[in-house]
């Protein structure tokens, strides 16, 4: 009996571990977002400006080079999925009342195993967020690109693109920019010269194709 009492007393004296802190899935982007906020605060864009938003294919798109004199604003952050852009829209998009948002995301979503149906649903949520107080904002969705690195996911990409295209065609002010045919060769596979060594990100040649397609959609 004495042994049980002592054991109970000792157990009661042991420090209790604090509950684990909740993990903020968006915290890893904070440095990128703060940098965008600093730049936007220093030189606030005019309402109605064109913003480029989304993942690393947006980050790598030098809008000053490919759209000289246009004054377009790039607020992409690499590695992100659609939900990340939706979360940060109130900080880097909606306060500035963009006239058009050129959006590229969904590639990483599918790469992480997110289903095409969820990609389409997440895009709808993004559109709702950026149009909440700015209903006339146009959104151009650049199709999820075929790539060497993620060629095995092409069927899932095609399904996601089809769902997003259908949504864009059902709503005023949404445009599906289909760059997929531009990036496939005569063999039906991604053209190697459009990609850097990782087989995922694009060369200037790839961005030239995208720039032509988006320029046409922006007219």
mmCIF file of the C-alpha atoms, coordinates in Angstrom:
data_MODEL
# 
_entry.id   MODEL 
# 
loop_
_atom_site.group_PDB 
_atom_site.id 
_atom_site.type_symbol 
_atom_site.label_atom_id 
_atom_site.label_alt_id 
_atom_site.label_comp_id 
_atom_site.label_asym_id 
_atom_site.label_entity_id 
_atom_site.label_seq_id 
_atom_site.pdbx_PDB_ins_code 
_atom_site.Cartn_x 
_atom_site.Cartn_y 
_atom_site.Cartn_z 
_atom_site.occupancy 
_atom_site.B_iso_or_equiv 
_atom_site.pdbx_formal_charge 
_atom_site.auth_seq_id 
_atom_site.auth_comp_id 
_atom_site.auth_asym_id 
_atom_site.auth_atom_id 
_atom_site.pdbx_PDB_model_num 
ATOM 1   C CA . UNK A 1 1   ? 0.000   0.000  0.000   1.00 0.00 ? 1   UNK A CA 1 
ATOM 2   C CA . UNK A 1 2   ? 2.822   2.374  0.936   1.00 0.00 ? 2   UNK A CA 1 
ATOM 3   C CA . UNK A 1 3   ? 4.508   1.702  -2.415  1.00 0.00 ? 3   UNK A CA 1 
ATOM 4   C CA . UNK A 1 4   ? 1.319   2.596  -4.260  1.00 0.00 ? 4   UNK A CA 1 
ATOM 5   C CA . UNK A 1 5   ? 0.961   5.854  -2.329  1.00 0.00 ? 5   UNK A CA 1 
ATOM 6   C CA . UNK A 1 6   ? 4.568   6.811  -3.034  1.00 0.00 ? 6   UNK A CA 1 
ATOM 7   C CA . UNK A 1 7   ? 4.176   6.011  -6.738  1.00 0.00 ? 7   UNK A CA 1 
ATOM 8   C CA . UNK A 1 8   ? 1.011   8.075  -6.896  1.00 0.00 ? 8   UNK A CA 1 
ATOM 9   C CA . UNK A 1 9   ? 2.701   11.000 -5.150  1.00 0.00 ? 9   UNK A CA 1 
ATOM 10  C CA . UNK A 1 10  ? 5.689   10.883 -7.454  1.00 0.00 ? 10  UNK A CA 1 
ATOM 11  C CA . UNK A 1 11  ? 3.443   10.743 -10.523 1.00 0.00 ? 11  UNK A CA 1 
ATOM 12  C CA . UNK A 1 12  ? 1.508   13.761 -9.264  1.00 0.00 ? 12  UNK A CA 1 
ATOM 13  C CA . UNK A 1 13  ? 4.763   15.729 -8.924  1.00 0.00 ? 13  UNK A CA 1 
ATOM 14  C CA . UNK A 1 14  ? 5.871   15.067 -12.506 1.00 0.00 ? 14  UNK A CA 1 
ATOM 15  C CA . UNK A 1 15  ? 5.601   18.116 -14.792 1.00 0.00 ? 15  UNK A CA 1 
ATOM 16  C CA . UNK A 1 16  ? 2.730   17.984 -17.247 1.00 0.00 ? 16  UNK A CA 1 
ATOM 17  C CA . UNK A 1 17  ? 3.759   18.534 -20.840 1.00 0.00 ? 17  UNK A CA 1 
ATOM 18  C CA . UNK A 1 18  ? 1.967   21.474 -22.456 1.00 0.00 ? 18  UNK A CA 1 
ATOM 19  C CA . UNK A 1 19  ? -0.402  20.641 -25.300 1.00 0.00 ? 19  UNK A CA 1 
ATOM 20  C CA . UNK A 1 20  ? 1.227   20.824 -28.736 1.00 0.00 ? 20  UNK A CA 1 
ATOM 21  C CA . UNK A 1 21  ? 0.929   24.165 -30.444 1.00 0.00 ? 21  UNK A CA 1 
ATOM 22  C CA . UNK A 1 22  ? -1.357  24.177 -33.476 1.00 0.00 ? 22  UNK A CA 1 
ATOM 23  C CA . UNK A 1 23  ? 0.599   24.253 -36.711 1.00 0.00 ? 23  UNK A CA 1 
ATOM 24  C CA . UNK A 1 24  ? -0.185  27.214 -38.934 1.00 0.00 ? 24  UNK A CA 1 
ATOM 25  C CA . UNK A 1 25  ? -0.120  25.843 -42.504 1.00 0.00 ? 25  UNK A CA 1 
ATOM 26  C CA . UNK A 1 26  ? 0.352   29.351 -43.892 1.00 0.00 ? 26  UNK A CA 1 
ATOM 27  C CA . UNK A 1 27  ? 3.213   30.492 -41.642 1.00 0.00 ? 27  UNK A CA 1 
ATOM 28  C CA . UNK A 1 28  ? 5.903   29.339 -44.072 1.00 0.00 ? 28  UNK A CA 1 
ATOM 29  C CA . UNK A 1 29  ? 4.797   31.995 -46.580 1.00 0.00 ? 29  UNK A CA 1 
ATOM 30  C CA . UNK A 1 30  ? 4.927   34.899 -44.136 1.00 0.00 ? 30  UNK A CA 1 
ATOM 31  C CA . UNK A 1 31  ? 8.327   36.158 -45.300 1.00 0.00 ? 31  UNK A CA 1 
ATOM 32  C CA . UNK A 1 32  ? 7.152   36.223 -48.924 1.00 0.00 ? 32  UNK A CA 1 
ATOM 33  C CA . UNK A 1 33  ? 3.901   37.958 -48.047 1.00 0.00 ? 33  UNK A CA 1 
ATOM 34  C CA . UNK A 1 34  ? 5.606   40.583 -45.898 1.00 0.00 ? 34  UNK A CA 1 
ATOM 35  C CA . UNK A 1 35  ? 7.951   41.359 -48.799 1.00 0.00 ? 35  UNK A CA 1 
ATOM 36  C CA . UNK A 1 36  ? 4.984   41.819 -51.139 1.00 0.00 ? 36  UNK A CA 1 
ATOM 37  C CA . UNK A 1 37  ? 3.204   44.018 -48.582 1.00 0.00 ? 37  UNK A CA 1 
ATOM 38  C CA . UNK A 1 38  ? 6.275   46.213 -48.152 1.00 0.00 ? 38  UNK A CA 1 
ATOM 39  C CA . UNK A 1 39  ? 6.586   46.697 -51.905 1.00 0.00 ? 39  UNK A CA 1 
ATOM 40  C CA . UNK A 1 40  ? 2.867   47.353 -52.389 1.00 0.00 ? 40  UNK A CA 1 
ATOM 41  C CA . UNK A 1 41  ? 2.774   49.849 -49.507 1.00 0.00 ? 41  UNK A CA 1 
ATOM 42  C CA . UNK A 1 42  ? 5.789   51.721 -50.868 1.00 0.00 ? 42  UNK A CA 1 
ATOM 43  C CA . UNK A 1 43  ? 4.216   52.052 -54.325 1.00 0.00 ? 43  UNK A CA 1 
ATOM 44  C CA . UNK A 1 44  ? 0.474   51.342 -54.127 1.00 0.00 ? 44  UNK A CA 1 
ATOM 45  C CA . UNK A 1 45  ? -0.938  50.150 -57.461 1.00 0.00 ? 45  UNK A CA 1 
ATOM 46  C CA . UNK A 1 46  ? -3.822  52.061 -58.958 1.00 0.00 ? 46  UNK A CA 1 
ATOM 47  C CA . UNK A 1 47  ? -7.256  50.438 -58.676 1.00 0.00 ? 47  UNK A CA 1 
ATOM 48  C CA . UNK A 1 48  ? -7.932  48.412 -61.801 1.00 0.00 ? 48  UNK A CA 1 
ATOM 49  C CA . UNK A 1 49  ? -4.339  47.237 -62.205 1.00 0.00 ? 49  UNK A CA 1 
ATOM 50  C CA . UNK A 1 50  ? -3.371  43.800 -63.497 1.00 0.00 ? 50  UNK A CA 1 
ATOM 51  C CA . UNK A 1 51  ? -1.962  41.433 -60.864 1.00 0.00 ? 51  UNK A CA 1 
ATOM 52  C CA . UNK A 1 52  ? -0.170  38.142 -61.473 1.00 0.00 ? 52  UNK A CA 1 
ATOM 53  C CA . UNK A 1 53  ? -0.791  35.720 -58.590 1.00 0.00 ? 53  UNK A CA 1 
ATOM 54  C CA . UNK A 1 54  ? -0.131  32.082 -57.783 1.00 0.00 ? 54  UNK A CA 1 
ATOM 55  C CA . UNK A 1 55  ? 2.774   29.678 -57.478 1.00 0.00 ? 55  UNK A CA 1 
ATOM 56  C CA . UNK A 1 56  ? 6.373   29.481 -58.721 1.00 0.00 ? 56  UNK A CA 1 
ATOM 57  C CA . UNK A 1 57  ? 5.496   29.689 -62.408 1.00 0.00 ? 57  UNK A CA 1 
ATOM 58  C CA . UNK A 1 58  ? 4.155   33.153 -61.580 1.00 0.00 ? 58  UNK A CA 1 
ATOM 59  C CA . UNK A 1 59  ? 7.205   34.013 -59.459 1.00 0.00 ? 59  UNK A CA 1 
ATOM 60  C CA . UNK A 1 60  ? 9.471   33.186 -62.402 1.00 0.00 ? 60  UNK A CA 1 
ATOM 61  C CA . UNK A 1 61  ? 7.436   35.288 -64.809 1.00 0.00 ? 61  UNK A CA 1 
ATOM 62  C CA . UNK A 1 62  ? 9.333   38.577 -65.154 1.00 0.00 ? 62  UNK A CA 1 
ATOM 63  C CA . UNK A 1 63  ? 6.353   40.782 -65.966 1.00 0.00 ? 63  UNK A CA 1 
ATOM 64  C CA . UNK A 1 64  ? 8.524   43.867 -66.445 1.00 0.00 ? 64  UNK A CA 1 
ATOM 65  C CA . UNK A 1 65  ? 10.512  42.045 -69.116 1.00 0.00 ? 65  UNK A CA 1 
ATOM 66  C CA . UNK A 1 66  ? 7.670   40.250 -70.878 1.00 0.00 ? 66  UNK A CA 1 
ATOM 67  C CA . UNK A 1 67  ? 5.113   43.058 -70.571 1.00 0.00 ? 67  UNK A CA 1 
ATOM 68  C CA . UNK A 1 68  ? 7.326   46.167 -70.808 1.00 0.00 ? 68  UNK A CA 1 
ATOM 69  C CA . UNK A 1 69  ? 5.705   49.393 -69.733 1.00 0.00 ? 69  UNK A CA 1 
ATOM 70  C CA . UNK A 1 70  ? 2.440   47.710 -68.732 1.00 0.00 ? 70  UNK A CA 1 
ATOM 71  C CA . UNK A 1 71  ? 2.897   48.230 -64.996 1.00 0.00 ? 71  UNK A CA 1 
ATOM 72  C CA . UNK A 1 72  ? 1.689   44.760 -64.070 1.00 0.00 ? 72  UNK A CA 1 
ATOM 73  C CA . UNK A 1 73  ? 2.223   43.584 -60.481 1.00 0.00 ? 73  UNK A CA 1 
ATOM 74  C CA . UNK A 1 74  ? 3.579   40.145 -59.548 1.00 0.00 ? 74  UNK A CA 1 
ATOM 75  C CA . UNK A 1 75  ? 2.580   38.793 -56.121 1.00 0.00 ? 75  UNK A CA 1 
ATOM 76  C CA . UNK A 1 76  ? 3.307   35.099 -56.662 1.00 0.00 ? 76  UNK A CA 1 
ATOM 77  C CA . UNK A 1 77  ? 4.968   32.911 -54.060 1.00 0.00 ? 77  UNK A CA 1 
ATOM 78  C CA . UNK A 1 78  ? 6.627   29.626 -54.969 1.00 0.00 ? 78  UNK A CA 1 
ATOM 79  C CA . UNK A 1 79  ? 5.445   26.229 -53.792 1.00 0.00 ? 79  UNK A CA 1 
ATOM 80  C CA . UNK A 1 80  ? 1.970   27.494 -53.004 1.00 0.00 ? 80  UNK A CA 1 
ATOM 81  C CA . UNK A 1 81  ? -1.360  25.861 -53.730 1.00 0.00 ? 81  UNK A CA 1 
ATOM 82  C CA . UNK A 1 82  ? -4.632  27.607 -54.599 1.00 0.00 ? 82  UNK A CA 1 
ATOM 83  C CA . UNK A 1 83  ? -5.786  27.745 -50.978 1.00 0.00 ? 83  UNK A CA 1 
ATOM 84  C CA . UNK A 1 84  ? -2.632  29.669 -50.032 1.00 0.00 ? 84  UNK A CA 1 
ATOM 85  C CA . UNK A 1 85  ? -3.429  32.443 -52.503 1.00 0.00 ? 85  UNK A CA 1 
ATOM 86  C CA . UNK A 1 86  ? -7.003  32.547 -51.218 1.00 0.00 ? 86  UNK A CA 1 
ATOM 87  C CA . UNK A 1 87  ? -5.785  32.872 -47.633 1.00 0.00 ? 87  UNK A CA 1 
ATOM 88  C CA . UNK A 1 88  ? -3.456  35.763 -48.426 1.00 0.00 ? 88  UNK A CA 1 
ATOM 89  C CA . UNK A 1 89  ? -5.730  37.547 -50.903 1.00 0.00 ? 89  UNK A CA 1 
ATOM 90  C CA . UNK A 1 90  ? -6.896  40.031 -48.219 1.00 0.00 ? 90  UNK A CA 1 
ATOM 91  C CA . UNK A 1 91  ? -3.291  41.141 -47.788 1.00 0.00 ? 91  UNK A CA 1 
ATOM 92  C CA . UNK A 1 92  ? -1.829  41.196 -51.304 1.00 0.00 ? 92  UNK A CA 1 
ATOM 93  C CA . UNK A 1 93  ? -4.786  41.402 -53.676 1.00 0.00 ? 93  UNK A CA 1 
ATOM 94  C CA . UNK A 1 94  ? -8.171  42.652 -52.482 1.00 0.00 ? 94  UNK A CA 1 
ATOM 95  C CA . UNK A 1 95  ? -7.006  45.902 -50.807 1.00 0.00 ? 95  UNK A CA 1 
ATOM 96  C CA . UNK A 1 96  ? -5.790  47.120 -54.200 1.00 0.00 ? 96  UNK A CA 1 
ATOM 97  C CA . UNK A 1 97  ? -8.990  46.487 -56.188 1.00 0.00 ? 97  UNK A CA 1 
ATOM 98  C CA . UNK A 1 98  ? -7.326  44.772 -59.165 1.00 0.00 ? 98  UNK A CA 1 
ATOM 99  C CA . UNK A 1 99  ? -9.069  44.999 -62.494 1.00 0.00 ? 99  UNK A CA 1 
ATOM 100 C CA . UNK A 1 100 ? -7.670  41.637 -63.594 1.00 0.00 ? 100 UNK A CA 1 
ATOM 101 C CA . UNK A 1 101 ? -5.825  38.822 -61.856 1.00 0.00 ? 101 UNK A CA 1 
ATOM 102 C CA . UNK A 1 102 ? -3.743  36.460 -63.978 1.00 0.00 ? 102 UNK A CA 1 
ATOM 103 C CA . UNK A 1 103 ? -3.709  33.312 -61.856 1.00 0.00 ? 103 UNK A CA 1 
ATOM 104 C CA . UNK A 1 104 ? -1.570  30.198 -62.078 1.00 0.00 ? 104 UNK A CA 1 
ATOM 105 C CA . UNK A 1 105 ? -1.964  27.517 -59.417 1.00 0.00 ? 105 UNK A CA 1 
ATOM 106 C CA . UNK A 1 106 ? -3.214  23.960 -59.225 1.00 0.00 ? 106 UNK A CA 1 
ATOM 107 C CA . UNK A 1 107 ? 0.029   22.421 -60.423 1.00 0.00 ? 107 UNK A CA 1 
ATOM 108 C CA . UNK A 1 108 ? 1.357   21.931 -56.885 1.00 0.00 ? 108 UNK A CA 1 
ATOM 109 C CA . UNK A 1 109 ? -2.103  20.941 -55.691 1.00 0.00 ? 109 UNK A CA 1 
ATOM 110 C CA . UNK A 1 110 ? -2.212  17.963 -58.037 1.00 0.00 ? 110 UNK A CA 1 
ATOM 111 C CA . UNK A 1 111 ? 1.438   17.243 -57.284 1.00 0.00 ? 111 UNK A CA 1 
ATOM 112 C CA . UNK A 1 112 ? 0.462   16.857 -53.623 1.00 0.00 ? 112 UNK A CA 1 
ATOM 113 C CA . UNK A 1 113 ? -2.354  14.475 -54.437 1.00 0.00 ? 113 UNK A CA 1 
ATOM 114 C CA . UNK A 1 114 ? -5.250  16.924 -54.285 1.00 0.00 ? 114 UNK A CA 1 
ATOM 115 C CA . UNK A 1 115 ? -8.092  15.664 -56.480 1.00 0.00 ? 115 UNK A CA 1 
ATOM 116 C CA . UNK A 1 116 ? -9.143  17.582 -59.616 1.00 0.00 ? 116 UNK A CA 1 
ATOM 117 C CA . UNK A 1 117 ? -12.580 18.219 -58.110 1.00 0.00 ? 117 UNK A CA 1 
ATOM 118 C CA . UNK A 1 118 ? -10.962 19.897 -55.119 1.00 0.00 ? 118 UNK A CA 1 
ATOM 119 C CA . UNK A 1 119 ? -8.733  21.978 -57.398 1.00 0.00 ? 119 UNK A CA 1 
ATOM 120 C CA . UNK A 1 120 ? -11.854 23.328 -59.109 1.00 0.00 ? 120 UNK A CA 1 
ATOM 121 C CA . UNK A 1 121 ? -13.580 23.935 -55.767 1.00 0.00 ? 121 UNK A CA 1 
ATOM 122 C CA . UNK A 1 122 ? -10.533 25.757 -54.421 1.00 0.00 ? 122 UNK A CA 1 
ATOM 123 C CA . UNK A 1 123 ? -10.422 27.959 -57.513 1.00 0.00 ? 123 UNK A CA 1 
ATOM 124 C CA . UNK A 1 124 ? -14.078 28.854 -56.991 1.00 0.00 ? 124 UNK A CA 1 
ATOM 125 C CA . UNK A 1 125 ? -13.213 29.840 -53.422 1.00 0.00 ? 125 UNK A CA 1 
ATOM 126 C CA . UNK A 1 126 ? -10.349 31.997 -54.701 1.00 0.00 ? 126 UNK A CA 1 
ATOM 127 C CA . UNK A 1 127 ? -12.660 33.770 -57.135 1.00 0.00 ? 127 UNK A CA 1 
ATOM 128 C CA . UNK A 1 128 ? -15.211 34.350 -54.366 1.00 0.00 ? 128 UNK A CA 1 
ATOM 129 C CA . UNK A 1 129 ? -12.517 35.849 -52.147 1.00 0.00 ? 129 UNK A CA 1 
ATOM 130 C CA . UNK A 1 130 ? -11.126 38.282 -54.703 1.00 0.00 ? 130 UNK A CA 1 
ATOM 131 C CA . UNK A 1 131 ? -14.597 39.316 -55.891 1.00 0.00 ? 131 UNK A CA 1 
ATOM 132 C CA . UNK A 1 132 ? -16.172 39.730 -52.461 1.00 0.00 ? 132 UNK A CA 1 
ATOM 133 C CA . UNK A 1 133 ? -15.732 43.502 -52.470 1.00 0.00 ? 133 UNK A CA 1 
ATOM 134 C CA . UNK A 1 134 ? -14.684 43.817 -56.106 1.00 0.00 ? 134 UNK A CA 1 
ATOM 135 C CA . UNK A 1 135 ? -17.271 41.896 -58.162 1.00 0.00 ? 135 UNK A CA 1 
ATOM 136 C CA . UNK A 1 136 ? -16.097 43.245 -61.512 1.00 0.00 ? 136 UNK A CA 1 
ATOM 137 C CA . UNK A 1 137 ? -12.582 41.820 -61.119 1.00 0.00 ? 137 UNK A CA 1 
ATOM 138 C CA . UNK A 1 138 ? -11.650 39.582 -64.039 1.00 0.00 ? 138 UNK A CA 1 
ATOM 139 C CA . UNK A 1 139 ? -9.713  36.400 -63.331 1.00 0.00 ? 139 UNK A CA 1 
ATOM 140 C CA . UNK A 1 140 ? -7.640  34.645 -65.992 1.00 0.00 ? 140 UNK A CA 1 
ATOM 141 C CA . UNK A 1 141 ? -6.858  31.062 -65.023 1.00 0.00 ? 141 UNK A CA 1 
ATOM 142 C CA . UNK A 1 142 ? -3.752  29.843 -66.833 1.00 0.00 ? 142 UNK A CA 1 
ATOM 143 C CA . UNK A 1 143 ? -4.263  26.107 -67.369 1.00 0.00 ? 143 UNK A CA 1 
ATOM 144 C CA . UNK A 1 144 ? -2.259  23.664 -65.281 1.00 0.00 ? 144 UNK A CA 1 
ATOM 145 C CA . UNK A 1 145 ? 0.715   23.026 -67.516 1.00 0.00 ? 145 UNK A CA 1 
ATOM 146 C CA . UNK A 1 146 ? 1.974   19.661 -68.749 1.00 0.00 ? 146 UNK A CA 1 
ATOM 147 C CA . UNK A 1 147 ? 5.575   19.137 -67.683 1.00 0.00 ? 147 UNK A CA 1 
ATOM 148 C CA . UNK A 1 148 ? 8.368   16.612 -67.898 1.00 0.00 ? 148 UNK A CA 1 
ATOM 149 C CA . UNK A 1 149 ? 8.608   16.271 -64.122 1.00 0.00 ? 149 UNK A CA 1 
ATOM 150 C CA . UNK A 1 150 ? 4.883   15.657 -63.597 1.00 0.00 ? 150 UNK A CA 1 
ATOM 151 C CA . UNK A 1 151 ? 3.962   13.916 -66.823 1.00 0.00 ? 151 UNK A CA 1 
ATOM 152 C CA . UNK A 1 152 ? 2.546   10.964 -64.902 1.00 0.00 ? 152 UNK A CA 1 
ATOM 153 C CA . UNK A 1 153 ? -0.057  13.369 -63.491 1.00 0.00 ? 153 UNK A CA 1 
ATOM 154 C CA . UNK A 1 154 ? -1.201  14.605 -66.890 1.00 0.00 ? 154 UNK A CA 1 
ATOM 155 C CA . UNK A 1 155 ? -4.569  12.849 -66.774 1.00 0.00 ? 155 UNK A CA 1 
ATOM 156 C CA . UNK A 1 156 ? -5.372  14.408 -63.397 1.00 0.00 ? 156 UNK A CA 1 
ATOM 157 C CA . UNK A 1 157 ? -4.231  17.782 -64.736 1.00 0.00 ? 157 UNK A CA 1 
ATOM 158 C CA . UNK A 1 158 ? -6.499  17.391 -67.767 1.00 0.00 ? 158 UNK A CA 1 
ATOM 159 C CA . UNK A 1 159 ? -9.479  16.641 -65.553 1.00 0.00 ? 159 UNK A CA 1 
ATOM 160 C CA . UNK A 1 160 ? -8.774  19.628 -63.310 1.00 0.00 ? 160 UNK A CA 1 
ATOM 161 C CA . UNK A 1 161 ? -8.384  21.872 -66.343 1.00 0.00 ? 161 UNK A CA 1 
ATOM 162 C CA . UNK A 1 162 ? -11.677 20.635 -67.811 1.00 0.00 ? 162 UNK A CA 1 
ATOM 163 C CA . UNK A 1 163 ? -13.522 21.355 -64.557 1.00 0.00 ? 163 UNK A CA 1 
ATOM 164 C CA . UNK A 1 164 ? -12.014 24.830 -64.227 1.00 0.00 ? 164 UNK A CA 1 
ATOM 165 C CA . UNK A 1 165 ? -12.706 25.599 -67.890 1.00 0.00 ? 165 UNK A CA 1 
ATOM 166 C CA . UNK A 1 166 ? -16.370 24.665 -67.436 1.00 0.00 ? 166 UNK A CA 1 
ATOM 167 C CA . UNK A 1 167 ? -16.609 26.939 -64.415 1.00 0.00 ? 167 UNK A CA 1 
ATOM 168 C CA . UNK A 1 168 ? -14.938 29.834 -66.248 1.00 0.00 ? 168 UNK A CA 1 
ATOM 169 C CA . UNK A 1 169 ? -17.303 29.436 -69.173 1.00 0.00 ? 169 UNK A CA 1 
ATOM 170 C CA . UNK A 1 170 ? -20.285 29.589 -66.819 1.00 0.00 ? 170 UNK A CA 1 
ATOM 171 C CA . UNK A 1 171 ? -19.313 32.873 -65.190 1.00 0.00 ? 171 UNK A CA 1 
ATOM 172 C CA . UNK A 1 172 ? -18.878 36.374 -66.602 1.00 0.00 ? 172 UNK A CA 1 
ATOM 173 C CA . UNK A 1 173 ? -15.372 37.780 -66.277 1.00 0.00 ? 173 UNK A CA 1 
ATOM 174 C CA . UNK A 1 174 ? -13.566 34.454 -65.906 1.00 0.00 ? 174 UNK A CA 1 
ATOM 175 C CA . UNK A 1 175 ? -11.218 33.341 -68.680 1.00 0.00 ? 175 UNK A CA 1 
ATOM 176 C CA . UNK A 1 176 ? -9.539  29.962 -69.085 1.00 0.00 ? 176 UNK A CA 1 
ATOM 177 C CA . UNK A 1 177 ? -6.202  30.466 -70.857 1.00 0.00 ? 177 UNK A CA 1 
ATOM 178 C CA . UNK A 1 178 ? -5.366  27.119 -72.426 1.00 0.00 ? 178 UNK A CA 1 
ATOM 179 C CA . UNK A 1 179 ? -1.595  26.937 -72.768 1.00 0.00 ? 179 UNK A CA 1 
ATOM 180 C CA . UNK A 1 180 ? -1.552  23.124 -72.813 1.00 0.00 ? 180 UNK A CA 1 
ATOM 181 C CA . UNK A 1 181 ? -1.531  22.635 -76.632 1.00 0.00 ? 181 UNK A CA 1 
ATOM 182 C CA . UNK A 1 182 ? 1.269   25.201 -76.898 1.00 0.00 ? 182 UNK A CA 1 
ATOM 183 C CA . UNK A 1 183 ? 3.520   23.127 -74.652 1.00 0.00 ? 183 UNK A CA 1 
ATOM 184 C CA . UNK A 1 184 ? 3.071   19.735 -76.326 1.00 0.00 ? 184 UNK A CA 1 
ATOM 185 C CA . UNK A 1 185 ? 5.106   18.564 -79.292 1.00 0.00 ? 185 UNK A CA 1 
ATOM 186 C CA . UNK A 1 186 ? 4.052   16.509 -82.297 1.00 0.00 ? 186 UNK A CA 1 
ATOM 187 C CA . UNK A 1 187 ? 4.511   13.377 -80.165 1.00 0.00 ? 187 UNK A CA 1 
ATOM 188 C CA . UNK A 1 188 ? 1.920   14.652 -77.706 1.00 0.00 ? 188 UNK A CA 1 
ATOM 189 C CA . UNK A 1 189 ? 4.456   15.107 -74.917 1.00 0.00 ? 189 UNK A CA 1 
ATOM 190 C CA . UNK A 1 190 ? 5.926   18.240 -73.278 1.00 0.00 ? 190 UNK A CA 1 
ATOM 191 C CA . UNK A 1 191 ? 8.530   20.069 -75.384 1.00 0.00 ? 191 UNK A CA 1 
ATOM 192 C CA . UNK A 1 192 ? 11.828  19.739 -73.520 1.00 0.00 ? 192 UNK A CA 1 
ATOM 193 C CA . UNK A 1 193 ? 13.198  23.171 -74.490 1.00 0.00 ? 193 UNK A CA 1 
ATOM 194 C CA . UNK A 1 194 ? 10.388  24.835 -72.565 1.00 0.00 ? 194 UNK A CA 1 
ATOM 195 C CA . UNK A 1 195 ? 11.747  23.571 -69.239 1.00 0.00 ? 195 UNK A CA 1 
ATOM 196 C CA . UNK A 1 196 ? 14.831  24.086 -67.109 1.00 0.00 ? 196 UNK A CA 1 
ATOM 197 C CA . UNK A 1 197 ? 16.778  21.145 -65.685 1.00 0.00 ? 197 UNK A CA 1 
ATOM 198 C CA . UNK A 1 198 ? 14.183  20.222 -63.073 1.00 0.00 ? 198 UNK A CA 1 
ATOM 199 C CA . UNK A 1 199 ? 11.657  19.504 -65.828 1.00 0.00 ? 199 UNK A CA 1 
ATOM 200 C CA . UNK A 1 200 ? 9.020   21.544 -63.993 1.00 0.00 ? 200 UNK A CA 1 
ATOM 201 C CA . UNK A 1 201 ? 9.878   25.213 -64.165 1.00 0.00 ? 201 UNK A CA 1 
ATOM 202 C CA . UNK A 1 202 ? 10.086  27.067 -67.454 1.00 0.00 ? 202 UNK A CA 1 
ATOM 203 C CA . UNK A 1 203 ? 12.715  28.616 -69.661 1.00 0.00 ? 203 UNK A CA 1 
ATOM 204 C CA . UNK A 1 204 ? 12.244  32.038 -71.277 1.00 0.00 ? 204 UNK A CA 1 
ATOM 205 C CA . UNK A 1 205 ? 10.911  30.158 -74.304 1.00 0.00 ? 205 UNK A CA 1 
ATOM 206 C CA . UNK A 1 206 ? 8.088   28.794 -72.184 1.00 0.00 ? 206 UNK A CA 1 
ATOM 207 C CA . UNK A 1 207 ? 7.272   32.229 -70.842 1.00 0.00 ? 207 UNK A CA 1 
ATOM 208 C CA . UNK A 1 208 ? 7.209   33.628 -74.369 1.00 0.00 ? 208 UNK A CA 1 
ATOM 209 C CA . UNK A 1 209 ? 4.387   31.202 -75.182 1.00 0.00 ? 209 UNK A CA 1 
ATOM 210 C CA . UNK A 1 210 ? 2.516   32.082 -72.006 1.00 0.00 ? 210 UNK A CA 1 
ATOM 211 C CA . UNK A 1 211 ? 2.988   35.799 -72.575 1.00 0.00 ? 211 UNK A CA 1 
ATOM 212 C CA . UNK A 1 212 ? 1.488   35.611 -76.058 1.00 0.00 ? 212 UNK A CA 1 
ATOM 213 C CA . UNK A 1 213 ? -1.522  33.633 -74.812 1.00 0.00 ? 213 UNK A CA 1 
ATOM 214 C CA . UNK A 1 214 ? -2.165  35.887 -71.811 1.00 0.00 ? 214 UNK A CA 1 
ATOM 215 C CA . UNK A 1 215 ? -1.653  39.073 -73.836 1.00 0.00 ? 215 UNK A CA 1 
ATOM 216 C CA . UNK A 1 216 ? -4.387  37.906 -76.195 1.00 0.00 ? 216 UNK A CA 1 
ATOM 217 C CA . UNK A 1 217 ? -6.713  37.155 -73.278 1.00 0.00 ? 217 UNK A CA 1 
ATOM 218 C CA . UNK A 1 218 ? -6.065  40.551 -71.695 1.00 0.00 ? 218 UNK A CA 1 
ATOM 219 C CA . UNK A 1 219 ? -7.244  42.482 -74.764 1.00 0.00 ? 219 UNK A CA 1 
# 
